[in-house]
Amino acid sequence: HFLLCLYGTLILSLILVGQLKEHKVIYILT
């Protein structure tokens, strides 16, 4: 259960970082 929770948190953080990078790229492109 602990590993599953840790894995979920890792995925969530990766998604958040990915979104931030996308926003930065869009901001630079425009």
PQR file of N, CA, C, O and H, with PARSE charges and radii, in Angstrom:
ATOM      1  N   HIS A   1       0.847  -1.197   0.000 -0.4000 1.5000
ATOM      2  CA  HIS A   1       0.000   0.000   0.000 -0.0000 2.0000
ATOM      3  C   HIS A   1       0.884   1.249   0.000  0.5500 1.7000
ATOM      4  O   HIS A   1       0.595   2.230  -0.686 -0.5500 1.4000
ATOM      5  N   PHE A   2       1.961   1.195   0.778 -0.4000 1.5000
ATOM      6  CA  PHE A   2       2.874   2.346   0.861 -0.0000 2.0000
ATOM      7  C   PHE A   2       3.541   2.607  -0.492  0.5500 1.7000
ATOM      8  O   PHE A   2       3.629   3.748  -0.947 -0.5500 1.4000
ATOM      9  H   PHE A   2       2.196   0.398   1.335  0.4000 1.0000
ATOM     10  N   LEU A   3       4.012   1.521  -1.124 -0.4000 1.5000
ATOM     11  CA  LEU A   3       4.665   1.669  -2.430 -0.0000 2.0000
ATOM     12  C   LEU A   3       3.694   2.224  -3.464  0.5500 1.7000
ATOM     13  O   LEU A   3       4.067   3.057  -4.289 -0.5500 1.4000
ATOM     14  H   LEU A   3       3.941   0.595  -0.754  0.4000 1.0000
ATOM     15  N   LEU A   4       2.451   1.761  -3.418 -0.4000 1.5000
ATOM     16  CA  LEU A   4       1.435   2.228  -4.363 -0.0000 2.0000
ATOM     17  C   LEU A   4       1.207   3.723  -4.191  0.5500 1.7000
ATOM     18  O   LEU A   4       1.107   4.461  -5.171 -0.5500 1.4000
ATOM     19  H   LEU A   4       2.147   1.084  -2.748  0.4000 1.0000
ATOM     20  N   CYS A   5       1.126   4.164  -2.939 -0.4000 1.5000
ATOM     21  CA  CYS A   5       0.910   5.590  -2.651 -0.0000 2.0000
ATOM     22  C   CYS A   5       2.111   6.402  -3.133  0.5500 1.7000
ATOM     23  O   CYS A   5       1.954   7.473  -3.719 -0.5500 1.4000
ATOM     24  H   CYS A   5       1.208   3.565  -2.142  0.4000 1.0000
ATOM     25  N   LEU A   6       3.308   5.880  -2.880 -0.4000 1.5000
ATOM     26  CA  LEU A   6       4.532   6.564  -3.297 -0.0000 2.0000
ATOM     27  C   LEU A   6       4.581   6.672  -4.817  0.5500 1.7000
ATOM     28  O   LEU A   6       4.938   7.716  -5.362 -0.5500 1.4000
ATOM     29  H   LEU A   6       3.435   5.010  -2.404  0.4000 1.0000
ATOM     30  N   TYR A   7       4.221   5.587  -5.496 -0.4000 1.5000
ATOM     31  CA  TYR A   7       4.220   5.558  -6.960 -0.0000 2.0000
ATOM     32  C   TYR A   7       3.233   6.580  -7.512  0.5500 1.7000
ATOM     33  O   TYR A   7       3.535   7.281  -8.477 -0.5500 1.4000
ATOM     34  H   TYR A   7       3.932   4.738  -5.053  0.4000 1.0000
ATOM     35  N   GLY A   8       2.057   6.662  -6.900 -0.4000 1.5000
ATOM     36  CA  GLY A   8       1.036   7.618  -7.334 -0.0000 2.0000
ATOM     37  C   GLY A   8       1.515   9.050  -7.166  0.5500 1.7000
ATOM     38  O   GLY A   8       1.280   9.896  -8.029 -0.5500 1.4000
ATOM     39  H   GLY A   8       1.812   6.092  -6.116  0.4000 1.0000
ATOM     40  N   THR A   9       2.184   9.316  -6.057 -0.4000 1.5000
ATOM     41  CA  THR A   9       2.705  10.664  -5.807 -0.0000 2.0000
ATOM     42  C   THR A   9       3.766  11.024  -6.839  0.5500 1.7000
ATOM     43  O   THR A   9       3.821  12.158  -7.315 -0.5500 1.4000
ATOM     44  H   THR A   9       2.375   8.629  -5.356  0.4000 1.0000
ATOM     45  N   LEU A  10       4.612  10.047  -7.184 -0.4000 1.5000
ATOM     46  CA  LEU A  10       5.662  10.274  -8.170 -0.0000 2.0000
ATOM     47  C   LEU A  10       5.051  10.621  -9.525  0.5500 1.7000
ATOM     48  O   LEU A  10       5.498  11.554 -10.193 -0.5500 1.4000
ATOM     49  H   LEU A  10       4.567   9.125  -6.797  0.4000 1.0000
ATOM     50  N   ILE A  11       4.025   9.865  -9.928 -0.4000 1.5000
ATOM     51  CA  ILE A  11       3.356  10.121 -11.206 -0.0000 2.0000
ATOM     52  C   ILE A  11       2.723  11.508 -11.199  0.5500 1.7000
ATOM     53  O   ILE A  11       2.823  12.245 -12.180 -0.5500 1.4000
ATOM     54  H   ILE A  11       3.663   9.107  -9.385  0.4000 1.0000
ATOM     55  N   LEU A  12       2.071  11.863 -10.091 -0.4000 1.5000
ATOM     56  CA  LEU A  12       1.435  13.184  -9.996 -0.0000 2.0000
ATOM     57  C   LEU A  12       2.466  14.298 -10.148  0.5500 1.7000
ATOM     58  O   LEU A  12       2.232  15.273 -10.861 -0.5500 1.4000
ATOM     59  H   LEU A  12       1.990  11.265  -9.295  0.4000 1.0000
ATOM     60  N   SER A  13       3.602  14.152  -9.480 -0.4000 1.5000
ATOM     61  CA  SER A  13       4.648  15.180  -9.565 -0.0000 2.0000
ATOM     62  C   SER A  13       5.194  15.268 -10.985  0.5500 1.7000
ATOM     63  O   SER A  13       5.471  16.359 -11.482 -0.5500 1.4000
ATOM     64  H   SER A  13       3.792  13.359  -8.901  0.4000 1.0000
ATOM     65  N   LEU A  14       5.349  14.110 -11.640 -0.4000 1.5000
ATOM     66  CA  LEU A  14       5.842  14.106 -13.020 -0.0000 2.0000
ATOM     67  C   LEU A  14       4.868  14.829 -13.938  0.5500 1.7000
ATOM     68  O   LEU A  14       5.286  15.584 -14.816 -0.5500 1.4000
ATOM     69  H   LEU A  14       5.124  13.224 -11.236  0.4000 1.0000
ATOM     70  N   ILE A  15       3.559  14.602 -13.738 -0.4000 1.5000
ATOM     71  CA  ILE A  15       2.537  15.262 -14.549 -0.0000 2.0000
ATOM     72  C   ILE A  15       2.595  16.770 -14.330  0.5500 1.7000
ATOM     73  O   ILE A  15       2.524  17.544 -15.285 -0.5500 1.4000
ATOM     74  H   ILE A  15       3.220  13.989 -13.024  0.4000 1.0000
ATOM     75  N   LEU A  16       2.725  17.186 -13.071 -0.4000 1.5000
ATOM     76  CA  LEU A  16       2.790  18.617 -12.761 -0.0000 2.0000
ATOM     77  C   LEU A  16       4.011  19.259 -13.408  0.5500 1.7000
ATOM     78  O   LEU A  16       3.912  20.344 -13.980 -0.5500 1.4000
ATOM     79  H   LEU A  16       2.783  16.557 -12.295  0.4000 1.0000
ATOM     80  N   VAL A  17       5.155  18.597 -13.320 -0.4000 1.5000
ATOM     81  CA  VAL A  17       6.387  19.121 -13.930 -0.0000 2.0000
ATOM     82  C   VAL A  17       6.217  19.212 -15.442  0.5500 1.7000
ATOM     83  O   VAL A  17       6.633  20.190 -16.062 -0.5500 1.4000
ATOM     84  H   VAL A  17       5.235  17.715 -12.855  0.4000 1.0000
ATOM     85  N   GLY A  18       5.602  18.186 -16.033 -0.4000 1.5000
ATOM     86  CA  GLY A  18       5.373  18.179 -17.477 -0.0000 2.0000
ATOM     87  C   GLY A  18       4.499  19.346 -17.900  0.5500 1.7000
ATOM     88  O   GLY A  18       4.767  19.991 -18.914 -0.5500 1.4000
ATOM     89  H   GLY A  18       5.264  17.391 -15.529  0.4000 1.0000
ATOM     90  N   GLN A  19       3.447  19.621 -17.122 -0.4000 1.5000
ATOM     91  CA  GLN A  19       2.553  20.729 -17.441 -0.0000 2.0000
ATOM     92  C   GLN A  19       3.292  22.055 -17.337  0.5500 1.7000
ATOM     93  O   GLN A  19       3.103  22.942 -18.170 -0.5500 1.4000
ATOM     94  H   GLN A  19       3.230  19.097 -16.299  0.4000 1.0000
ATOM     95  N   LEU A  20       4.135  22.191 -16.316 -0.4000 1.5000
ATOM     96  CA  LEU A  20       4.897  23.430 -16.144 -0.0000 2.0000
ATOM     97  C   LEU A  20       5.832  23.642 -17.328  0.5500 1.7000
ATOM     98  O   LEU A  20       5.948  24.754 -17.844 -0.5500 1.4000
ATOM     99  H   LEU A  20       4.288  21.471 -15.640  0.4000 1.0000
ATOM    100  N   LYS A  21       6.501  22.567 -17.760 -0.4000 1.5000
ATOM    101  CA  LYS A  21       7.412  22.661 -18.901 -0.0000 2.0000
ATOM    102  C   LYS A  21       6.636  23.050 -20.154  0.5500 1.7000
ATOM    103  O   LYS A  21       7.096  23.886 -20.931 -0.5500 1.4000
ATOM    104  H   LYS A  21       6.406  21.664 -17.341  0.4000 1.0000
ATOM    105  N   GLU A  22       5.462  22.452 -20.358 -0.4000 1.5000
ATOM    106  CA  GLU A  22       4.653  22.776 -21.533 -0.0000 2.0000
ATOM    107  C   GLU A  22       4.262  24.240 -21.519  0.5500 1.7000
ATOM    108  O   GLU A  22       4.322  24.912 -22.549 -0.5500 1.4000
ATOM    109  H   GLU A  22       5.088  21.773 -19.727  0.4000 1.0000
ATOM    110  N   HIS A  23       3.861  24.740 -20.358 -0.4000 1.5000
ATOM    111  CA  HIS A  23       3.463  26.147 -20.248 -0.0000 2.0000
ATOM    112  C   HIS A  23       4.649  27.057 -20.557  0.5500 1.7000
ATOM    113  O   HIS A  23       4.494  28.087 -21.214 -0.5500 1.4000
ATOM    114  H   HIS A  23       3.812  24.195 -19.522  0.4000 1.0000
ATOM    115  N   LYS A  24       5.837  26.672 -20.080 -0.4000 1.5000
ATOM    116  CA  LYS A  24       7.032  27.479 -20.344 -0.0000 2.0000
ATOM    117  C   LYS A  24       7.335  27.486 -21.836  0.5500 1.7000
ATOM    118  O   LYS A  24       7.665  28.530 -22.397 -0.5500 1.4000
ATOM    119  H   LYS A  24       5.963  25.835 -19.547  0.4000 1.0000
ATOM    120  N   VAL A  25       7.224  26.321 -22.483 -0.4000 1.5000
ATOM    121  CA  VAL A  25       7.495  26.218 -23.919 -0.0000 2.0000
ATOM    122  C   VAL A  25       6.508  27.075 -24.695  0.5500 1.7000
ATOM    123  O   VAL A  25       6.897  27.804 -25.608 -0.5500 1.4000
ATOM    124  H   VAL A  25       6.956  25.472 -22.027  0.4000 1.0000
ATOM    125  N   ILE A  26       5.228  26.990 -24.335 -0.4000 1.5000
ATOM    126  CA  ILE A  26       4.193  27.786 -25.002 -0.0000 2.0000
ATOM    127  C   ILE A  26       4.468  29.271 -24.795  0.5500 1.7000
ATOM    128  O   ILE A  26       4.310  30.073 -25.716 -0.5500 1.4000
ATOM    129  H   ILE A  26       4.912  26.398 -23.594  0.4000 1.0000
ATOM    130  N   TYR A  27       4.879  29.632 -23.586 -0.4000 1.5000
ATOM    131  CA  TYR A  27       5.167  31.035 -23.267 -0.0000 2.0000
ATOM    132  C   TYR A  27       6.340  31.546 -24.111  0.5500 1.7000
ATOM    133  O   TYR A  27       6.331  32.684 -24.579 -0.5500 1.4000
ATOM    134  H   TYR A  27       5.007  28.981 -22.838  0.4000 1.0000
ATOM    135  N   ILE A  28       7.341  30.693 -24.297 -0.4000 1.5000
ATOM    136  CA  ILE A  28       8.514  31.082 -25.099 -0.0000 2.0000
ATOM    137  C   ILE A  28       8.121  31.185 -26.576  0.5500 1.7000
ATOM    138  O   ILE A  28       8.548  32.106 -27.271 -0.5500 1.4000
ATOM    139  H   ILE A  28       7.348  29.768 -23.917  0.4000 1.0000
ATOM    140  N   LEU A  29       7.313  30.246 -27.049 -0.4000 1.5000
ATOM    141  CA  LEU A  29       6.939  30.223 -28.469 -0.0000 2.0000
ATOM    142  C   LEU A  29       6.087  31.422 -28.855  0.5500 1.7000
ATOM    143  O   LEU A  29       6.230  31.953 -29.957 -0.5500 1.4000
ATOM    144  H   LEU A  29       6.965  29.497 -26.485  0.4000 1.0000
ATOM    145  N   THR A  30       5.203  31.855 -27.964 -0.4000 1.5000
ATOM    146  CA  THR A  30       4.298  32.953 -28.325 -0.0000 2.0000
ATOM    147  C   THR A  30       4.990  34.296 -28.177  0.5500 1.7000
ATOM    148  O   THR A  30       4.384  35.335 -28.437 -0.5500 1.4000
ATOM    149  H   THR A  30       5.087  31.424 -27.069  0.4000 1.0000
TER
END
